[in-house]
Amino acid sequence: WQHVNSGFVPPYQGSILLDKDGKRKHTRPTFSGQQIFALEKTFEQTKYLAGPERARLAYSLGMTESQVKVWFQNRRTKWRKKHAAEMATAKKKQDSETERLKGASENEEEDDDYNKPLDPNSDDEKITQLLKKHKSSSSSLLLHTSENESSS
């Protein structure tokens, strides 16, 4: 009781009100930026706090253990949702890339000349024509003639 009369105010803004029937009704506490920063920093390091760590953190931030516990539960839920959304986005991207590659390989299968092994004696003109024909599906493919081959 002494600390109540000494003007002690906890760093969070939460109070107990009475509803119309005279029952205790809790309002949602609002935490300071410093408290949230410390909670977030701790969450980056560990997603779960054991009893002693939770008690230490609560004490150092002027919060109750149950407030820290609930904050961590809520933060894990938010983290899982974000993680699930990122995974879904990555899967969509991967699926569309797979679809694109599948489409490109189907085009190549239709062209027998492109899929046949090249005759070692093929002239550059024939190779250039094949590459031009398939430039859209394999635009990153470059033809390089090695200096070593021509000089030996």
Secondary structure, DSSP 8 states (H G I E B T S, - for coil): -HHHHTT---SSB--EEE-TTS-EEE---B--HHHHHHHHHHHHH-S---HHHHHHHHHHHT--HHHHHHHHHHHHHHHHHHHHHHHHHHHHHHHHHHHHHHHHHHHHHH-HHHHS---TT--HHHHHHHHHHTTTTTTT------HHHHH-
